[in-house]
């Protein structure tokens, strides 16, 4: 079994399009949530989101290529290229391209393209629908386009497991390398659903915050006043390599992936069951060969929904026992919003940066803790910490659960 390490990371988020800007904003407790300006939201109960601003895909790729990609694919390509550059990996020089794979998931895929082309169909008829409609919309095209651009000919997959997607992509990639089916995997998640249909659908579910007058304070995980999640968009991508491959080329190693767990609630379409996430965390710890007391930090799923945050708190207690009250837990969705299928990718990057910098990002807007959410959620202010093992949780509609565990690298 091969050891697997993280050698590169890239992000596109409402808090920045590069690692330094992103990390600095997290450390300062900044919110990326603002009023939606890309379309008229006057009739929507929720009028806020964590939108990616000032994003110009043509700064990273040819205009002709950019026009053939949905926004979520553009996010994935930009973050993926940034992660590869961060890793210092030249696929043709350092690797066998047949053993370099891509796994980038998306919970929903090209919703914007679907909307636009559906409008064309209704207004102009079927002959005016773009021949690029399907290739732009389908969820696997983030992996597909990035592999084409990079010449990565190894395993190429796209998990679609709602809000657990990004973590499943990373965990599955870890296992591919661990068992020797690839030397390198470029993996994570991408999402771009801040669109009329996406917002209308989640509004109809009454799942999102309606704190429209205070966008920066709307996402408030574990707080008594939380009233729903805030949608985000963007991408988070990691470069994973076998330890042998990374060392052979003299790579800078950011962290080691040591555990992966996944489970199903088998309970309800949208309502979580704490037993599923608890089993998922326990599985990841068994896979890593660690005990609950070895975990120093958990990047919580923590979406800011009344039921979800309470359920995750119960799950952490079930999985970690008494240690649950000693481990630091934070929800960075309080700042980034909830990136749905991209959340696990972005939050794995945060875990890598936390190990690298020995700092914990806070849970902002945690002013009045819910009595039923009684763990150490690193409220409002970033914190120095002695970090060795960190855990990232992602739970999705349909009862999909994923946990990834990273560790400070040691020879």
Secondary structure per residue as TSV (DSSP state, phi and psi in degrees):
chain	resnum	aa	ss	phi	psi
A	1	X	-	360.0	131.1
A	2	X	-	-88.6	140.0
A	3	X	-	-73.3	147.5
A	4	X	E	-124.8	130.6
A	5	X	E	-125.2	157.2
A	6	X	E	-95.6	125.6
A	7	X	E	-120.4	-10.5
A	8	X	E	-155.2	151.2
A	9	X	E	-145.7	147.7
A	10	X	E	-148.3	146.6
A	11	X	E	-138.4	152.1
A	12	X	E	-132.3	114.2
A	13	X	B	-144.4	175.1
A	14	X	T	-68.7	-14.9
A	15	X	T	-100.2	5.2
A	16	X	B	143.6	156.6
A	17	X	S	-107.2	6.4
A	18	X	S	-138.5	158.8
A	19	X	H	-62.2	-42.8
A	20	X	H	-64.8	-47.7
A	21	X	H	-62.3	-45.1
A	22	X	H	-58.8	-49.8
A	23	X	H	-65.5	-43.6
A	24	X	H	-61.1	-40.2
A	25	X	H	-67.1	-37.9
A	26	X	H	-61.8	-45.1
A	27	X	H	-65.1	-29.3
A	28	X	T	-86.0	-2.6
A	29	X	T	69.0	34.1
A	30	X	-	-82.6	145.8
A	31	X	-	-97.2	138.8
A	32	X	-	-96.8	10.7
A	33	X	-	-88.5	137.2
A	34	X	E	-153.8	176.0
A	35	X	E	-64.7	140.6
A	36	X	-	-72.5	127.7
A	37	X	-	-117.7	-6.9
A	38	X	S	-80.6	-15.3
A	39	X	S	-158.3	167.5
A	40	X	-	-74.3	118.1
A	41	X	-	-112.5	16.4
A	42	X	T	-61.0	-25.5
A	43	X	T	-96.2	5.1
A	44	X	-	-96.8	136.6
A	45	X	S	-60.8	-35.1
A	46	X	-	-107.8	126.4
A	47	X	-	-124.1	18.6
A	48	X	E	-130.7	157.3
A	49	X	E	-166.5	165.8
A	50	X	B	-96.5	79.5
A	51	X	-	-82.8	147.2
A	52	X	-	-80.3	120.8
A	53	X	-	-102.8	156.4
A	54	X	S	53.9	40.9
A	55	X	-	-98.6	119.5
A	56	X	-	-122.0	96.6
A	57	X	G	-60.7	-26.0
A	58	X	G	-70.8	-9.9
A	59	X	G	-76.3	-13.4
A	60	X	T	-119.7	-11.9
A	61	X	S	-155.5	165.8
A	62	X	-	-62.5	141.6
A	63	X	H	-57.7	-39.2
A	64	X	H	-62.6	-40.8
A	65	X	H	-67.9	-42.6
A	66	X	H	-60.5	-37.3
A	67	X	T	-70.1	-15.1
A	68	X	T	-96.7	9.3
A	69	X	S	-121.9	137.4
A	70	X	-	-65.4	161.7
A	71	X	H	-58.7	-37.7
A	72	X	H	-66.3	-33.7
A	73	X	H	-69.8	-40.7
A	74	X	H	-58.5	-44.4
A	75	X	H	-57.8	-45.8
A	76	X	H	-63.8	-42.9
A	77	X	H	-65.0	-44.4
A	78	X	H	-65.4	-47.1
A	79	X	H	-67.1	-36.7
A	80	X	H	-66.2	-44.0
A	81	X	H	-63.9	-38.9
A	82	X	H	-64.7	-40.6
A	83	X	H	-63.8	-41.0
A	84	X	H	-66.2	-41.9
A	85	X	H	-63.0	-40.7
A	86	X	H	-61.9	-33.9
A	87	X	H	-76.1	-20.8
A	88	X	T	74.3	12.6
A	89	X	-	-84.5	125.2
A	90	X	-	-103.9	107.4
A	91	X	H	-57.8	-44.5
A	92	X	H	-70.4	-31.8
A	93	X	H	-87.1	-41.4
A	94	X	H	-100.3	-13.5
A	95	X	S	-136.8	164.5
A	96	X	-	-87.6	112.8
A	97	X	G	-54.0	-26.1
A	98	X	G	-70.1	-11.7
A	99	X	G	-116.4	17.6
A	100	X	E	-112.5	118.6
A	101	X	E	-115.8	172.5
A	102	X	E	-136.0	132.9
A	103	X	E	-141.3	96.8
A	104	X	E	-122.0	118.1
A	105	X	E	-98.0	164.0
A	106	X	-	-146.3	132.9
A	107	X	S	-67.7	-35.0
A	108	X	S	-124.9	-30.5
A	109	X	-	85.6	-148.6
A	110	X	-	-82.7	65.5
A	111	X	H	-62.3	-39.5
A	112	X	H	-62.3	-43.5
A	113	X	H	-64.6	-41.6
A	114	X	H	-59.6	-46.8
A	115	X	H	-59.8	-49.7
A	116	X	H	-60.9	-45.2
A	117	X	H	-75.0	-28.0
A	118	X	H	-65.6	-38.8
A	119	X	H	-63.9	-39.8
A	120	X	H	-61.2	-44.1
A	121	X	H	-58.7	-46.6
A	122	X	H	-69.7	-37.3
A	123	X	H	-89.3	-31.5
A	124	X	H	-124.2	-10.3
A	125	X	-	97.4	166.9
A	126	X	G	-64.8	-27.6
A	127	X	G	-71.3	-14.0
A	128	X	G	-97.9	-3.7
A	129	X	S	-66.6	136.4
A	130	X	-	-66.4	139.1
A	131	X	T	-65.5	-15.1
A	132	X	T	-91.3	0.3
A	133	X	H	-52.1	-58.0
A	134	X	H	-65.9	-50.0
A	135	X	H	-61.8	-24.0
A	136	X	H	-81.3	-30.9
A	137	X	H	-87.6	-38.3
A	138	X	S	-63.1	142.9
A	139	X	T	-65.3	-25.9
A	140	X	T	-76.6	-4.8
A	141	X	H	-73.9	-18.1
A	142	X	H	-63.9	-49.0
A	143	X	H	-63.1	-43.5
A	144	X	H	-61.9	-50.4
A	145	X	H	-64.7	-42.1
A	146	X	H	-66.0	-40.1
A	147	X	H	-64.1	-38.8
A	148	X	H	-63.3	-46.7
A	149	X	H	-64.9	-34.6
A	150	X	H	-95.9	-11.6
A	151	X	T	72.1	29.9
A	152	X	-	-88.1	111.4
A	153	X	-	-106.3	8.5
A	154	X	S	-83.2	-157.7
A	155	X	-	-51.7	133.3
A	156	X	E	-135.1	107.1
A	157	X	E	-136.6	166.7
A	158	X	-	-146.0	97.6
A	159	X	-	-71.4	146.9
A	160	X	-	-133.0	90.9
A	161	X	-	-132.0	48.9
A	162	X	G	52.6	-130.8
A	163	X	G	-79.6	-0.8
A	164	X	G	-95.0	-0.6
A	165	X	H	-55.7	-54.1
A	166	X	H	-59.9	-40.3
A	167	X	H	-70.0	-35.9
A	168	X	H	-64.7	-39.3
A	169	X	H	-60.9	-41.9
A	170	X	H	-70.6	-46.1
A	171	X	H	-63.4	-43.5
A	172	X	H	-63.7	-38.1
A	173	X	H	-65.7	-40.5
A	174	X	H	-56.0	-45.3
A	175	X	H	-68.9	-36.3
A	176	X	H	-59.8	-43.7
A	177	X	H	-72.3	-42.8
A	178	X	H	-57.0	-39.6
A	179	X	T	-91.1	3.1
A	180	X	T	91.1	15.1
A	181	X	S	-87.9	-8.9
A	182	X	-	-156.3	156.3
A	183	X	S	-96.6	-31.5
A	184	X	E	-138.8	138.9
A	185	X	E	-132.9	131.1
A	186	X	E	-100.7	116.0
A	187	X	E	-146.2	157.5
A	188	X	E	153.3	-146.4
A	189	X	E	-145.5	157.7
A	190	X	E	-144.5	144.9
A	191	X	E	-154.7	144.6
A	192	X	-	-150.2	79.8
A	193	X	-	-117.1	13.8
A	194	X	-	-80.4	73.6
A	195	X	S	-133.6	162.4
A	196	X	H	-52.5	-46.0
A	197	X	H	-68.2	-44.2
A	198	X	H	-60.8	-46.5
A	199	X	H	-65.7	-40.9
A	200	X	H	-63.1	-41.0
A	201	X	H	-63.3	-47.3
A	202	X	H	-72.0	-32.5
A	203	X	H	-62.6	-40.9
A	204	X	H	-62.7	-29.1
A	205	X	T	-80.0	-9.9
A	206	X	T	57.7	40.2
A	207	X	-	-97.0	-14.2
A	208	X	B	-107.8	155.5
A	209	X	-	-64.9	144.4
A	210	X	-	-113.6	23.2
A	211	X	-	-80.7	65.1
A	212	X	G	-71.2	-26.0
A	213	X	G	-78.8	-14.9
A	214	X	G	-134.2	69.6
A	215	X	G	-54.0	-43.1
A	216	X	G	-66.2	-19.1
A	217	X	G	-105.2	5.8
A	218	X	T	-74.0	-40.3
A	219	X	-	-87.4	110.6
A	220	X	-	-140.0	68.8
A	221	X	T	-55.0	139.9
A	222	X	T	69.0	3.1
A	223	X	B	-89.6	147.0
A	224	X	T	-57.9	-32.9
A	225	X	T	-87.6	8.7
A	226	X	-	-66.8	143.0
A	227	X	-	-136.6	19.3
A	228	X	-	137.8	168.9
A	229	X	B	-85.1	166.1
A	230	X	-	-116.5	125.3
A	231	X	B	-69.4	138.5
A	232	X	B	-123.1	176.6
A	233	X	-	-147.0	164.5
A	234	X	E	136.5	-156.0
A	235	X	E	-154.1	150.0
A	236	X	E	-136.9	122.3
A	237	X	E	-129.0	138.2
A	238	X	E	-116.2	150.3
A	239	X	E	-104.4	116.8
A	240	X	E	-105.5	142.3
A	241	X	E	-139.3	155.3
A	242	X	E	-66.2	148.2
A	243	X	H	-57.9	-40.9
A	244	X	H	-60.9	-43.5
A	245	X	H	-64.9	-43.5
A	246	X	H	-65.2	-43.7
A	247	X	H	-69.2	-35.3
A	248	X	H	-60.8	-34.3
A	249	X	T	-98.3	4.5
A	250	X	T	70.7	36.4
A	251	X	-	-71.2	152.1
A	252	X	-	-80.5	119.9
A	253	X	-	-96.5	122.2
A	254	X	-	-85.3	-42.2
A	255	X	E	-165.8	170.6
A	256	X	E	-116.4	137.8
A	257	X	E	-87.3	123.9
A	258	X	E	-121.9	-12.0
A	259	X	E	-155.1	150.5
A	260	X	E	-149.3	130.6
A	261	X	E	-130.8	148.9
A	262	X	E	-150.7	144.3
A	263	X	E	-155.1	170.6
A	264	X	E	-124.5	139.0
A	265	X	-	-71.0	-34.2
A	266	X	-	48.9	49.8
A	267	X	S	-131.2	-57.4
A	268	X	-	-160.7	153.7
A	269	X	S	-58.5	-44.1
A	270	X	S	-126.7	-23.3
A	271	X	S	-84.3	126.1
A	272	X	-	-77.1	155.4
A	273	X	-	-120.9	119.7
A	274	X	H	-56.3	-26.7
A	275	X	H	-62.4	-37.9
A	276	X	H	-63.7	-54.7
A	277	X	H	-60.0	-35.6
A	278	X	H	-63.6	-43.8
A	279	X	H	-65.1	-34.9
A	280	X	H	-63.5	-48.4
A	281	X	H	-62.3	-42.0
A	282	X	H	-63.6	-40.7
A	283	X	H	-61.7	-42.7
A	284	X	H	-63.3	-39.9
A	285	X	H	-67.1	-39.9
A	286	X	H	-62.5	-43.3
A	287	X	H	-61.6	-36.2
A	288	X	H	-80.1	-15.1
A	289	X	T	70.8	35.7
A	290	X	-	-123.0	167.1
A	291	X	-	-104.8	160.4
A	292	X	G	-52.5	-38.6
A	293	X	G	-69.3	-9.1
A	294	X	G	-81.5	-16.3
A	295	X	-	-80.2	124.6
A	296	X	-	-96.3	-27.1
A	297	X	E	-155.6	143.1
A	298	X	E	-123.4	121.7
A	299	X	E	-84.3	104.5
A	300	X	-	-73.5	155.3
A	301	X	-	-62.0	-46.2
A	302	X	-	32.2	70.2
A	303	X	-	-84.6	-13.5
A	304	X	S	85.4	21.7
A	305	X	-	-94.9	145.9
A	306	X	H	-56.1	-46.7
A	307	X	H	-76.8	-41.8
A	308	X	H	-62.8	-45.4
A	309	X	H	-66.5	-38.7
A	310	X	H	-66.5	-40.7
A	311	X	H	-64.6	-42.3
A	312	X	H	-66.9	-37.3
A	313	X	H	-59.3	-44.7
A	314	X	H	-62.1	-42.1
A	315	X	H	-63.4	-41.6
A	316	X	H	-61.8	-41.2
A	317	X	H	-64.4	-40.0
A	318	X	H	-63.5	-42.0
A	319	X	H	-78.7	-36.5
A	320	X	H	-105.2	-8.0
A	321	X	G	61.1	-139.5
A	322	X	G	-61.6	-26.1
A	323	X	G	-67.3	-17.3
A	324	X	G	-55.9	-32.2
A	325	X	G	-83.3	-5.3
A	326	X	T	-108.3	-16.8
A	327	X	S	-86.1	143.6
A	328	X	E	-80.9	136.1
A	329	X	E	-131.1	134.4
A	330	X	E	-144.0	154.9
A	331	X	-	-112.8	107.8
A	332	X	T	-77.4	-6.8
A	333	X	H	-64.0	-17.7
A	334	X	H	-61.3	-21.6
A	335	X	H	-111.0	-41.2
A	336	X	H	-87.5	-11.4
A	337	X	-	72.3	-178.7
A	338	X	B	-99.8	111.2
A	339	X	-	-86.5	16.1
A	340	X	G	52.5	-117.8
A	341	X	G	-65.7	-17.9
A	342	X	G	-91.8	-9.1
A	343	X	H	-57.8	-46.9
A	344	X	H	-62.9	-34.1
A	345	X	H	-67.3	-47.6
A	346	X	H	-63.8	-40.7
A	347	X	H	-74.4	-27.2
A	348	X	H	-67.8	-37.6
A	349	X	H	-60.8	-43.7
A	350	X	H	-60.4	-40.5
A	351	X	H	-63.2	-40.8
A	352	X	H	-63.1	-42.9
A	353	X	H	-67.1	-34.6
A	354	X	H	-63.3	-44.1
A	355	X	H	-65.0	-40.1
A	356	X	H	-65.8	-39.2
A	357	X	H	-102.1	-6.8
A	358	X	T	53.5	46.8
A	359	X	E	-137.0	151.0
A	360	X	E	-111.5	129.4
A	361	X	-	-73.9	145.2
A	362	X	-	-84.7	169.5
A	363	X	B	-98.3	105.7
A	364	X	T	-81.5	165.5
A	365	X	T	65.8	17.4
A	366	X	-	-91.3	80.5
A	367	X	S	-95.3	-36.9
A	368	X	S	-131.8	88.4
A	369	X	B	-57.9	137.3
A	370	X	-	-64.0	127.4
A	371	X	T	-56.2	-26.4
A	372	X	T	-84.2	-7.3
A	373	X	-	-114.3	86.2
A	374	X	-	-115.5	30.8
A	375	X	S	-97.6	179.2
A	376	X	B	-87.0	97.4
A	377	X	-	-95.3	18.5
A	378	X	-	49.1	62.7
A	379	X	B	-67.0	122.6
A	380	X	S	70.2	-25.9
A	381	X	S	-129.6	134.2
A	382	X	-	-60.3	156.3
A	383	X	E	-139.4	136.0
A	384	X	E	-68.9	147.6
A	385	X	-	-156.5	153.5
A	386	X	-	-94.8	97.8
A	387	X	-	-107.4	130.4
A	388	X	S	-121.4	-43.8
A	389	X	E	-127.3	128.4
A	390	X	E	-130.0	148.7
A	391	X	E	-122.9	141.4
A	392	X	E	-123.0	125.5
A	393	X	E	-106.5	139.9
A	394	X	E	-142.5	127.3
A	395	X	E	-130.5	135.0
A	396	X	E	-125.5	160.3
A	397	X	T	-50.6	145.8
A	398	X	T	91.6	-2.6
A	399	X	T	80.5	26.6
A	400	X	E	-86.6	127.5
A	401	X	E	-126.7	142.7
A	402	X	E	-145.7	138.8
A	403	X	E	-134.0	131.6
A	404	X	E	-120.5	136.6
A	405	X	E	-117.4	128.1
A	406	X	E	-113.0	154.2
A	407	X	E	-136.1	148.3
A	408	X	-	-60.0	131.6
A	409	X	-	-73.0	133.9
A	410	X	-	-134.0	143.5
A	411	X	-	-60.6	360.0
